[in-house]
Amino acid sequence: MGPPGPDIVPQGDTDLNNVARNILVWLVIALVMMAVFNQLGDRRSAQAQVEYSQFIDEVKGGRVAKVTIEGHVIRGTRTDQTPFVTYAPSDPWMVSDLLKSGVKVEAKPEEEPSFLMSLFVSWFPMLLLIGVWVFFMRQMQGGGRGGAFSFGKSRARLLDESTNQITFVDVAGCEEAKEEVAELVDFLRDPSRFQKLGGRIPRGVLMVGSPGTGKTLLAKAIAGEAKVPFFSISGSDFVEMFVGVGAARVRDMFETAKKQSPCIVFIDEIDAVGRQRGAGLGGGNDEREQTLNQLLVEMDGFEANSGIIVIAATNRPDVLDPALLRPGRFDRQVVVPLPDIRGREQILNVHMRKVPIAPDVKPEILARGTPGFSGADLANLVNEAALFAARGNKRLVDMDDFERAKDKIMMGAERRSMVMPEHERRNTAYHESGHAIVARLLPGTDPVHKVTIIPRGRALGVTMQLPQEDRYSMERNQILQNIAVLFGGRIAEELFMNQMTTGASNDFQRATDMARRMVTEWGMSDALGPMVYAENEQEVFLGRSVTSTKNVSEATQQKVDAEVRRIIDEQYALARRLLDENRDKVHTMANALLEWETIDADQVNDIMDGRPPRSPKPSASNKPPATGGSGGSAAPVTPSESPA
């Protein structure tokens, strides 16, 4: 690992030293000020102050032995040897009265401060203001790294092996991405192996993926594996409030990297500086565009930067400028996707190495029950499970802790303290039973994993469905059945509670959105065919479109609305028929929810098979339900006739 460059700050040590030095300087100044003013104001405070009238009375009473007159200040000693001081007005007879009373009188000229002290006192406020102004200007202009001339200095940090202990062993769930970036490390270690076949080192690699998939972690692993200098910087570190700072920092970063080539420069969140040019509506000059132009020139301009590999990470590749994505700048785009079931199991194994795990914990079961989780989500799952185990004073983290952590992440934290009226609990029980029954009766839907009427997050109840396998696309029949499941809650309220509530508003919104996208985007309508009818909804400030265009006529839009209406009405009628034909199952499930508040897949299967639901499994999270209006169990719901 090469030595740090002149403007590269290793791990922020220089920043901390500068802050400590500034604090120490101002502390010394404050101590000096306190000492000076204490010397000026308190050196004579040992003598007691007396009023002038009291002083005259003591002189007439013969209790004053000696006085010293310094201008208007009189310091004296009583006959009992106690000192005093007083302020005397202009009294021409005072000295004769003192002499008549037998007081020994001594006269001295009034003491004046020295020239240096007068100069210090008169100029100190101005010096203090100048010092404060210089301090704040240094903080605004670079935080002590070079003072007022540090605007254009790069803020890239040089990582060494002692600071970063992460390697490719710590990265799991993205094997293809690891192979792509591992090839860069091999090239830097042994370039002749590739150059003898005519290959050249890639200029740049762009890592693209959803948030939490491990892009930054992969970059840290590259730093841990590579035996070359590794510079790390964020995209937002280039842009400053002053004009031209971003471009100057880009130049300084690449000049420093040239001195230590071959090396790697990692830019995290490059979309902060690499957004498409020409996106501003107001015209004029854009500091961010100047920074991007300089970055484009440095990566592949007239002067080639040989030996410098730029690795960037973003979760918004759609907003990046096309000139940044062309070969010669970013030669490769490495996709870091959400992990599949094997990847999730590997990620869980990596994070479980840091936690004491009970023998009953099965990572493969947890991986199967967490579809769509990213690496960050799985790390959070292990951490939440460890927190649950710590609250229960356990020595090991068991499977029940992981189940509770998974429910908290997927459905929200329980709000058991929420006071819900009994009729609302009953309505919520029927609402969630409607969702669950329709989901179980339709063959193409995901299996019901858990149903609860305990308020979680912002929902009063939750019906959770988990797919049996990872899914990368959805079929037409599956989308239609999901729409019917969303309508099951409102229909159950109508059939069994003879009322409608606002709890189904989100269900309607999601159902309408899916039906409209089936017609306008996915070409799943027989009446309108495979054609896109969606309006232009591109983002103006990303340079996509400034004017709004209309893709369909009014007559076609009426057909789109009619087709969306038909899809919704058909699925609403389907869900209503299923619930009307299975009233006994809805009543049984609602009773179970009111009694136990949460039922799992086994209990749902018992109800659907016509058997009494089994008792819930014993768990540390199961608490005895309260009674009354605080959310306790209610009397069993008896079937009652209601208008269909």
Salt bridges, closest charged atoms under 4 A:
ASP7 OD2 - LYS153 NZ 3.50
ASP15 OD1 - ARG145 NH1 3.34
ASP15 OD2 - ARG157 NH2 3.85
GLU58 OE1 - ARG78 NE 3.10
GLU70 OE1 - ARG75 NH1 2.96
GLU106 OE1 - LYS66 NZ 3.77
GLU111 OE2 - ARG43 NH2 2.75
GLU111 OE1 - ARG44 NH2 2.47
GLU161 OE2 - LYS227 NZ 3.27
ASP170 OD1 - ARG353 NH2 3.63
GLU175 OE1 - LYS178 NZ 3.87
GLU180 OE1 - ARG332 NH1 3.24
GLU183 OE2 - ARG332 NH2 2.44
GLU225 OE1 - ARG189 NH2 3.88
GLU240 OE1 - ARG155 NH2 3.42
GLU240 OE1 - ARG249 NH2 3.05
ASP286 OD2 - ARG288 NH2 3.45
ASP300 OD1 - ARG203 NH1 3.09
ASP300 OD2 - ARG326 NH2 2.82
ASP318 OD1 - ARG316 NE 3.14
ASP321 OD2 - ARG277 NH2 3.09
ASP331 OD1 - ARG200 NH2 3.28
GLU384 OE1 - LYS408 NZ 3.25
ASP398 OD2 - LYS394 NZ 3.08
ASP401 OD1 - LYS394 NZ 3.06
GLU403 OE1 - LYS406 NZ 3.59
ASP407 OD2 - LYS450 NZ 2.43
GLU414 OE1 - ARG416 NE 2.76
GLU414 OE2 - ARG456 NH2 2.90
GLU422 OE2 - ARG425 NH1 3.17
ASP446 OD1 - ARG471 NH2 2.63
ASP470 OD1 - ARG344 NH2 2.98
GLU493 OE2 - HIS431 ND1 2.75
GLU493 OE1 - ARG490 NE 3.92
GLU494 OE1 - ARG576 NH1 2.88
ASP507 OD2 - HIS431 NE2 3.37
ASP507 OD2 - HIS435 NE2 3.18
GLU521 OE1 - ARG517 NE 3.47
GLU535 OE2 - LYS550 NZ 3.69
GLU539 OE2 - ARG316 NH2 3.77
ASP561 OD1 - ARG516 NH1 3.38
GLU563 OE2 - ARG566 NH2 2.51
ASP569 OD1 - ARG565 NH2 2.86
GLU570 OE2 - ARG566 NH1 2.80
ASP580 OD1 - ARG583 NE 2.84
GLU581 OE2 - ARG577 NH1 3.60
GLU597 OE1 - ARG416 NH1 3.29
GLU597 OE2 - ARG425 NH2 3.91
ASP602 OD2 - LYS617 NZ 3.73
ASP606 OD1 - ARG611 NH2 2.60
ASP606 OD2 - ARG614 NE 2.71
ASP609 OD2 - ARG611 NH1 3.39
